[in-house]
Amino acid sequence: MKILLSIAISVFATAHLFSQDQAILKIRADHEPRHFDLLKEYAAFLSLPNTMNDPSELVANAEFISGMMKKRGIRNIQLLHADAEGAIPAVYGEALTPGATRTVIFYAHYDGQPVNPDKWAEGLSPFTPQLASGPLDKGGQLLDFPAANADLNPDWRLYARSAADDKAGVFTILNAYDAIRRTGLAPHVNIKFFFEGEEERGSTNLGEILQKHRDLLRADAWIICDGPMHASGKKQITFGVRGDVNLHLTVYGAKRPLHSGNYGNWAPNPAMKLVRLLATMKDDEGHVLVDGFYDDVIPLSASERAALAAIPDPAPMMQQELAFAEPESPTRTFLESITTLPTLNINGIVSANVGRLASNIIPTTATATLDLRLVKGNDSRRQTGKVIDHIRNQGYLVLDREPTDEERLANANIATVRSGTGYNAQRTSMDLPVSQLVIEAVKSTTSQDVVLMPSAGGSLPLYLFEEILHTPPITVPVVNYDNNQHGENENVQIGFLWNGMETIAAIMLIDFK
Amino acid sequence: MKILLSIAISVFATAHLFSQDQAILKIRADHEPRHFDLLKEYAAFLSLPNTMNDPSELVANAEFISGMMKKRGIRNIQLLHADAEGAIPAVYGEALTPGATRTVIFYAHYDGQPVNPDKWAEGLSPFTPQLASGPLDKGGQLLDFPAANADLNPDWRLYARSAADDKAGVFTILNAYDAIRRTGLAPHVNIKFFFEGEEERGSTNLGEILQKHRDLLRADAWIICDGPMHASGKKQITFGVRGDVNLHLTVYGAKRPLHSGNYGNWAPNPAMKLVRLLATMKDDEGHVLVDGFYDDVIPLSASERAALAAIPDPAPMMQQELAFAEPESPTRTFLESITTLPTLNINGIVSANVGRLASNIIPTTATATLDLRLVKGNDSRRQTGKVIDHIRNQGYLVLDREPTDEERLANANIATVRSGTGYNAQRTSMDLPVSQLVIEAVKSTTSQDVVLMPSAGGSLPLYLFEEILHTPPITVPVVNYDNNQHGENENVQIGFLWNGMETIAAIMLIDFK
C-alpha cells in the first residue's frame, strides 16, 4: 500500500513537493520566536469555560474566536445560527484568494465536554490553564507560567478542558493561516473557517446550519481538525469516523430508599437489576450479545484494509502506559477494534453512593449511560432499537419516561431508556485526488511516515458534509494521543501545537488544480 | 403462641397490670399539654449535624444530651470514652432508686448516617428540621413551625436526619423518665441511660466502653430503643438483630480515562467488569450464589417460628405503598426474608458519571458497596471471606489496597476489597422472665396487640451486651416504619414520639422482683 500511495502521490503532486518544503521552513521561522505570545493567547482562550449546552459560556468563546480572526485579517466573520431554541452558533470567516476556483474549509469545534472539577488532579482546575513539565501521571511537575523570554520546552503539557479537544483545532487553524499571511506565502485556494459550538452534544444543529448556508459553505474539501494523532507521535490523516449515539438507562426498585436491614432480601434492588441486565449485553471476550448487533456492518475495502495493515500497532506501547494486562477482547487488534466494529460501552453507572458516602440502603433507582459507536452500515436509530429490543427480551417494560405508580405495581421490571441524538459513521475514499493532495501536503511537513487511517475510532457527524454539501471531509488531527480528552486532566503537549500549525499551513498551501 | 404468652404474662406480671395502666394515664396527662415545648427542644436537637465519624459534630450532640439530662435531674452524667484515636464518647447518666436491687439500662444512639443534601426533597435540608402535614411523597405539605398554643396533629411529620434513627430514641427515653419524675411516680428499679455515638459506623468502640465500665453498666436488662415499629403501627418488641458488615469493592481498567471512541472495544471497561462480577453473586430469584453463603445459619426455635407466624404480614400493604410489583424472591415471605436469612445487597455503585454529567469515556474504576446482613450462626469475617473467595473464583486478584502498575500489567482482573467493621447477629430468648415483664409493660400502654419479633431485619451490635456484660438486650422501637432512615428525607411521625414516651415509661415502671 505504501508503494501504491507513493505512485499516486507522484501523479498528483510531485511538482509541489519542493516548494511546500520551503514554505514549511518559512512558516517555522515565523512561528518559533512567537511561541510565548501564542501560548499566552491560548491560555486566555482556555480560561473561558465552554461546557457543552451552556449558551452564555459558549457565546463568550465564539466572541473570543471572532476577535482572534479579526486580528488575523480574516474577512466576512459572522455567527451562523440555527433556528432551534438554545442552539449555539458556528463561527465563520474567510480568506479568499483572487482568481482561485477551489475552496478548502477548515473545521474545528470550540465546545467542551462537561467537567467534574473534583476529579481533576491537585493543582489543576478545568478552566485555569496550568503548565506542567510532562504528564502529571508520569512524574510531570506543575510549572509557573514562564516569562516572556523563557525557552518553552515542546514536551511541556498545558492542562485545561479543551486544551486538546478541540480548542487546539481552532488554535492551529487560525495560527497556520496567520503564519502564511505573515510570511507572505500565497495560497492557491480560497480558505474558509468554520468553528462549531455543538460538537460535544452531537452537533444537533450542524445539518441545519450547513443547509441554511450551503452556498457560503460549499467547497472542494472540508479539513476537520479534531481528535488525537497516532500514539507514535507520527502525523496522521483520517478518512472517516465512527458514528455515535448514547442511551441513558434507568431501572427501578421501591419508590423510596429503604433500610437494607429492615427490607433487605425482600425489596427489589435496582442496582442488582441493572447489573444483571447489563451483564447480558456482552460476553467475557467483549462480544456484544445484542441480537443482530453486527449485522449491518459494511466491511473495509481492500485498500482500506491494506492501509490499516501498514499502520504500526500502537497497542503494546499503549497497554504498557495505561497499565492493563489484557484488552477487552483477546481476538481483536486495537485498530480492528476501533475501526471495523460497532461498540457497546458503559460510560458510567450510578446507584446511590459508595465508600464513605454509602448508606446501608436499598437504592430506589440505578442508572447507566451507554455509548454505542457505529461503523459504516450501522444506522443510529436501528442500532439503539436493537439494544432496546434486547432489554425488552430480558423481560423489561421499556418506557421513554419515568413509570407511573400503576406501571410500577404492574411490572416487575421497568427500564426508562432515553436516547441521545446520534449520527452515523462516514468514510471518504483515500483514492480521491483531494485525498492524495492532502496526504502529500502533510508528508511535506515531516520526515517520518504519515499514518493513514481509513476511519478513526472517535465520532464527528461528518456524514452531514457528504449528505448536504456533497463534499468529502478529511480529518487531520494535531494533538497528542494521551491528552485525556473528555475525562479529567485534559491536556495538550505544546510541541504538538507548533507542529500542528505547520501541518495545517501545508494543506492551506495546496495547489488544487 | 398468643395464648402461651398470656399465660406466661399472668404468672409474672398480672399483679402490676392495673397500676401500670393508671400510671400511663398519669404520664399522658403530663405530656399532652407539653407537646409544643417537647417538639421545640427536639427541633433544636435535630438542628445539630451528627454525621457519623465527625468528632466535632458528635461532641456537640453529646453536650446537648448532657444538658437535657441535667435539666431532668439525672445524676452522675458523664462521657464514657474509649482509648482509640477519634473515638466518639457515649453519654451516661443514672437515676437510682433507693433500695432497688434491679437495674435497667436504656440505650439509644445519637450519631447519624451521612447525608447528601442534594438528594433531599425541595424545601428540606437534613439539619433544618421541617414539619409537614404528612409524608411528602404522599401529598404532605410543608408547614411553618406552629405557634406555642397550636394544636399539634399527631400525623404530622418532622423531617431531619436522625429524626427517626435514632435521636427519637434519646428523646423518648429522656422524656419518659422526665414524665415519671414530674408525675411523682416511683420506679422500682435503678434506671440508667446510655447514648452511643458510634452506632452508624458499626459501634467500633462499644465493646471497649462496655469492658472499661462494666461495673457501671451492669444491669438486669438493656432496653434498646432503636429501629422502626411494625408497619401496621402496632407497638413492637424485638428480641434480636441481624449482624452487619460492608464490603467496598473496586475493579480497574486503564490508568486514565479513555475516549470511548478512540479506545472503545479495545480498552477493558471496569464498569462492565464490575457488572459481570456482581451479576455472578445472585440468581434472578434473589438467591445468593456465593459458595456456602447459607451454611452457618442457625434456624429459628419452634417458639420463635410460632411468634413469627402470628405477626400479620405487612408485605402487601408495604408493597402497594412502595410501588413495586414483585419482591426480590417469589418464594420467601417478608418476615422470613428479614429474619431468617443472611443477605447480600448492593448499597451503591459508582463508575464515572451518568446522564447529563456523563462523558463518552471508558472509566478508570468502578466501585460498589455491598451490605451483608448476618443471622445467628453467621460470623462476619467468615461471611466476608466467602464473598472474597467468590471474587477470587471469578478470576480476580483480590487486594486490600490499590494495585501497583506491575500488578495491573500482570493481572487482567484485579479487585480491591475493603471490609468495614462488622458484627454478628444476636437473639434474646422470649421466654426469659425479663422478656415477659417487658412484653407485659408494653401491652399496658396499648389496646392493640403487641408485635413480638424474634429478630429485626436491622443491625445493632447487641451481641456485645451478651458477651461482655452477660445481660440480655431487648429492643423496643418507637418510630414509624416509613421514616426513610439512612436515606434522604428521613422523618418521624410526631404522634409516635408521644406514644414512645409512654412505652418507655411503662418499662421504667416495671416491678422486677
Interface residues (C-beta under 8 A of the other chain):
Chain A: Q113 P114 N116 D137 G227 P228 V241 R242 D244 N246 H248 Y252 G253 A254 K255 R256 P257 L258 H259 S260 G261 N262 Y263 G264 N265 W266 A267 P268 N269 A271 M272 L274 V275 R276 L278 A279 K282 D284 G286 A315 Q319 Q320 E321 L322 A323 F324 A325 E326 P327 E328 S329 R332 F334 S337 I338 L341 T343 N345 I346 N347 G348 I349 V350 S351 A352 N353 V354 G355 R356 L357 A358 S359 N360 I361 I362 P363 A366 T367 A368 T369 D371 R373 D405 R408 L409 A410 N411 A412 A456 G457 G458 S459 Y481 D482 N484 Q485 H486 G487 E488 N489
Chain B: N53 Q113 P114 N116 D137 G227 P228 V241 R242 D244 N246 H248 Y252 G253 A254 K255 R256 P257 L258 H259 S260 G261 N262 Y263 G264 N265 W266 A267 P268 N269 A271 M272 L274 V275 R276 L278 A279 K282 D284 G286 A315 Q319 Q320 E321 L322 A323 F324 A325 E326 P327 E328 S329 R332 F334 S337 I338 L341 T343 N345 I346 N347 G348 I349 V350 S351 A352 N353 V354 G355 R356 L357 A358 S359 N360 I361 I362 P363 A366 T367 A368 T369 D371 R373 D405 R408 L409 A410 N411 A412 A456 G457 G458 S459 Y481 D482 N484 Q485 H486 G487 E488 N489
